[in-house]
Amino acid sequence: MPTRREFLASSAALAFPRVAPAADVAVTGAADPALAPFDDLFTTFLKEHTVPGAGVAVARNGKLIYARGFGLANVEAKQPVEPTSAFRIASVSKPITAVGVLRLVDAGKVKLDDRVMKHLKFEVPAGGQFDKRWNDVTVRHCLHHTGGWDRGKKGGFDPIGTPWKIMDALGLTRAPTPDDVVRYMLGKPLDFEPGEKMVYSNLGYLVLGRVIEAVTGQKYEPWVRANVLKPVGAAAMHLGRGLPEDRPKSEVRYYDSKKRTAECLYPPRVRETVPLPDGGQNVESFEAHGGWVASPVDLLRFACAFDHGKKSPVLSESAVTEMWARPDGPAGRDAEEKPQDAYYGCGWMVRPVGKAGRVTAWHNGLISGTSTLLVRRSDGLNWAVLFNTDATAKGEQPASLIDGPMHAAAAAVKTWPDTDLFEKY
């Protein structure tokens, strides 16, 4: 997630100098001279930081005004990124899962204070010991990252990064599914009392995926596509696949910044050494916490569904309000019980703006070969920026680096176009 320091630019108008485009960066999509600050930013950014490619889309007041690709989707084939190129969005998947849960709340099928064990019917695996505190974990806890898991604590860990360990423990001959990951963790102790503090947790969102499946009687992906993404026109989004040959042609190739390799998890190349993004990490079980693949255009279709003052095609007004609401306790207040400037709501980082209920909300994502950013500004500007690498040569995350400059580029625009490219894409 972006730090507070990284996102201070959300409330500042920064100077943005005009620079000459880098001639050797491929650019696709229609140019608009009025939006040249964004072109200048990305042609320069890719060259300066040696990032392979980026997909960028900007919307204003619900209209798509900018959609361009920069650099290469496939370096080896010299294939440029297109405005419709699809990328793994990593943890930007969490807002999608949160909206799915809130849709079920709207329908009266789930309550935010439901205990998750009401819906989870897995047996504790052999050799595991059930921590009774699981019985206190609620849907709300999982949404707010207060469920009781701390991957940074001594002895703590994130199970999404231990697929082989889970396979051995459960006696599996295939990569663990999201169900397997949650079942495995039912046999492990929590790291703190549910609600005691806020610690970012991928596991909590995998648990929410299991709640969605239990309540709807359907698998997570088709239900979310039909009930969250299709109503906003983004049904082309899908969960990622590990092997390159199993992905659609519109999806980019992924470039791990450290060129890491690992044993492949997926047939027919199980145990072969492969690039980490190409079967060496269990992306097919990232699902509800980080598994979606999307173009920046479709991500904005999703983000624009919650613009202030407009009726959402997905959630009721009360559910949208709940999505942005400040959590009680440590998730929304500091150690002195003072409201934090920014907090984690239901699936989004949130910063209240003014007294009219407006907020700026955002999420970023990071996995091997991917760095992503989705921003919803309180003034009606929304953008998605997706990169097909996880870090620059200096080890910096592209999505974090681009955050402030995106606000600066927006501040440099003198006249905003009134066209709507959603009709084109």
N, C-alpha and C positions, 0 to 999 in steps of 0.2 A: 504494500500500500504506500502511496505517497506520504512523506512525512509532513508535519505541520509547516516546517520551513520551506519545503519544496512547493507547497501550495499557497504560500502567501501571495504569489503572483495573481491568484484568482480575484483579488480585490484591488489590484494596482494597474494603472495604465502605464506601460513601459515604452520607452523610445525604441523604435525598430529601424535601423538604418537600411537603406536600399543598397543591395550589393549585386554584382553581376552574377548570373547563373553559372554554375559549373557545367561546362559544355559536355563533359563526359558522363553525366548522369542521365540515364534514359528517363523520359517523362511521358506519360500517357494521360488521356482524358482531355477534355476541352479546356483551353485557356480562357481566362477572363481577366483583362488588364486591371480591373478594379480589385482583384484578389491576388495581385502579384506578390504582396508580402508573404503569402503562404508558399508560393512557388520559390521565391528567393530563399526562404527558410530551409526548405527541404533539399533543394539542389545543393546548397552550401553544407547543410548538416550531413548528408550522406557522404560527401567528399571529405569533409573534415574528420569524420569519425569512422570512415571506412565501413559503413553499414551496408549490407547487400541490397536491401530493398525496404520500401515502406508503402503502405496503403493509407490514404488520408481522405477523410470526408468531413465536411462542415455543414451544419444546418442552422437556419435562423428562423425563429418563429414557426417551426414545423415544416419548413421548406428546405430541401437539399439544394445548397447553392454552390457546393464545391466537392468534386470527387476526382481524385487524380492518383496515379501510381508513380512512384519514383524508384529508380534503380532496378534491380533484377530479382524476379521471382525464382529463377533458376540460373545460378551463376554459370554452371557448366554448359548449359544450352543457350546462354545469353538471352534468355526469355524475360522480357520486361514485366514488371508488376503492372497490372491493369486496375482500373477503378473497381472492378468487380472481383479481383483476385481474393481468394479466401485464405484466412490465416487462423491458426490456433489462437484463441483469445485468452487461454489460461484462466486466471482468477476473475477476469471480467465475466466469467460464467456465473459467478455468485449472485449478481443482481437478477439474472434470469431465473435461477432457482428460487430466490426470495419472492419474486413476483408470482411464481407458480404456487408457492405456499400461501401467499396472501389471496390469490384467486380462490383457493380452497377455503380460506377463512371467510371470504365474501359469500361463498356458497353454503356456509354453515357446516362444512364437513370436517373442519379442523378449528381448534381454538389455540391461540398463541400460548396459553398456559397449559395446554395438554402435556402430560408426561410422554416423552417419546417412547417409553417402554409400553405404553398403551398400544402402540402400533407395531413395534418390533417384536417378532415372534421367533427370533433365532435362538438356537440352543447355544449355551456357552461351550466352546470347543474343549475337547479332552485336554487336560493339563492346565486349563485356565481356571481362574477363580473370579467369580462375579463380585464386583464392588457394588454394594447396595446403594451407593450414592448415584448410580445410574438411574435409580428409580425417581430421583429428584430432578433429573435433567428435563427441561421443557423445550418445546418448539422455539419459544422466544429466546431461551439461552443459546440455542444453536444459531439462530439468526444473528445474534449480537456477539457471538464468540465468547460467551461466558459459561460454556457447558462444563468445563472442568479439565480441559486438555491443554498442556503446556509443552510444546515440542522443544522449547529452549531450556527447560528445567533440567538439572542434572538427573539423568535416568529417563527423561522424557524423550519422545521421538515422534516423528510424523510417519504414520504407517504407509502413506502413499509412496514413500521412498524405499520401502523394504519388501518388494514383491517376492523375492526368493525366500526370505525368512518366513513370510506368511505361507508360501507354498509348502515349505518344509513342515511348518507347524500344523497345517491343516491336511497334509497328505495329498496335496493337489498335483496334478500332472500338467496343468495349464496355468496361464497367468491368472492371478486373483481377480475376481469381479468385485464391484462395489459391495455386494452382499458379503463376500468373503472377507473384505477388509473390515467391515463393521462387525461381523461375527467374531473375527479374531480379536478385535479390541474389546468386545464384551468380556473377554477373559483377562483383561489387563486393568490395573487400578487407575482411577482418575488421578490427576495431578493436583487438583484443588477442589474445594467445595463448589458445586454449581452456583453461579451467581456471585461468587466471592470477588472475582476480578475478570478483566477482559484480556484474553490472549488469542490472537488470530489463529483459527483452527480450520484446516481443510476437512478434518474428520467430521466436524459438526455439520458441514454442508453435505457430506456423503450420507449422514444420518437423515438429513432433511429429504434427500432423494428417496430414501427407503420409506419415509413417512408418506411421500407423494404416491409411491407405488402401492403401499398398503391401503391407503384411503381410496384411491381411484380404481384399484384392481388392474391397472395397466402398467406397462414398463415406462420408466421415466422419460426416455427420449421421445417416443411417439406422443405421449400425453402432453409434454411441454410444447412440442412443435404444434400440436393441434389447438391447444388452449391458451398458449402464451404468444408464440411466434407467428402463427398463421393469422390471428386477428390483427396484427400490426403489419402484415405483409412481408414477414421475414422467415417464411417457412422453409426457405432454402438452407438455413442454418442446420448443422448436423453435428453429431459427436465425432471426434477425431479417431483416426485409425493409425496404428503403429507403423506399419510398413508402407513405404512410398507407393508401391504398386497397388495398394488397396485404397488410395485416395483419389478423389475426382481430379480431372485435369485442371480445374480452376484453382486448385490449392497450391500454394507456394511450397518450395523446398525450404528446409530449416537448417540453419548453420549455427552449431554450438560454438561459442566464442573460444572455448578452450580445446576444441576438437576432441572432446572426450568420446570414448567408446565404452561399450558394455556388452554383456551377453544378451542375445536377442530373446525376447519373451514369447514371440509369436511364430506359429508354424507358417511355412515349412522350414524356417531358419532358426528354430529353437537352439540356443546355446552357441550359435555363431557369433563372432565379434562383429558388431555393427556400430555406426555412429549413434550416440546416445539418443538423438531425436527420432531415429529411424528404427525403433523397436527395442531400444535399450532401457527405456523408461515406460512404465505401465500406463500410457496415456489413455488406453481404452477403458481404464477404470477411474480416470479422473472425473468423468461424468459431471455430477452436480456441483462439484467444487471447482473444476477447471478443465472440462472436457470439450466445450463447444468450439466449433469452427465457423467463422463468419467473415463476410466482406465488411469493410468499414461502412459501406452504404447500408447494409442490413442491420448493423449494430445501431446506426442512427435511427432507422425505422423503429427499433425497440426503444431507444432513449427518448425519442420525440413523443412516444405514447403517454408520457407523464409530464408534459410541459404545463407550467403553471397557468391556470385559468382556462384550460381546455379539458373537455370531457375525455377521459381515457377509454379506449376500446377494450381494455383488459381489466382494469380495477375500478372499484367504486371510489368516490371522493374520500370516504373515510379510510379506505385501505391505502390510498396514496398518502394521505396524511400520516397514517401509521408507519408507512415505509420510511418517511423522513423524520419521524418523531425522535426526540432525545430519549435514550434509555434511562431508566432509573439506575441508581447506584454507580459502581465504578466504570461502567461502560460509557456513561454520559457525563460524569463529574470527576473532578480531580480529588486528591487525597484530603483536601480541605472542604469538600462538598460544593465547590464552585463549579458552575457549568463550564465544560470545556468548549473552546472556540469551535472545534471540529470533533466529531464523534462518529462511531460506526452505528448506523441505523439498521434497517432490515436490508442487508445486502449491499449497502453503499456507504462510503465515507460521506459525511454531510456537514455543511457549514451553513447555518442560518444567516440570512441576509435581510436586514431591515425587520419591520414588525408586521409585514403583511403575509407572513407564512411562506415567503419565498426562500428557496435554498439553492446553494450550489452543491451538486453531488457528483461523485466520481468514483472510479475504481481503476486500479491497474492490475496487470498480470505478468507473471514471470515463470517460465519453465525453460528448459534447455532448448535453444533455438527460437525463442519467442519472447518479445517484450511488448506490452500493449497498454493502451490508455483510453478510457472512455470518460468524457466530461460532459456534464449538464450544467450550464451556467444559469444563474438566476435571471439574467437579462434576455433569455431566449436563444442564446448561442449554445449549440451542442457540437462536439466533435469526437471523432474516433481516429486514433493513430495506431497502426499495427506494424510491427517490425518483424522480420524473419531471422533475427538473431537476438541473443539474450544480453549481450554486453559488447561494448566497444573494446578496442585494443587496450585501453587503459582500465578496463574492468568496470566501466560505468554503464548503468542500465539506460538504453536509449529512451524508454518511455519517461524516465525521471528527468533526463536531460532536456527533453523536448517540452516539458510541462510549461515552464516559465516563458520560453520563446513563443509558444503557441498563443499565450495571452498577449504577448507583445505584438505578434503579427496581427492579431485581431484588432488591437488598439491602433495599428497603423492603417487599417482600411478606412478610406474616406467616404466611400459610397457603397452600400450593400446592394447587390442585385436582387431583383424580386422574382427571378425565375425559380422553377421547382424541378430539379433534376431527378426527383423520385419517379417522375413519369417516364423518364428515359431508362432508368436502371431498375 
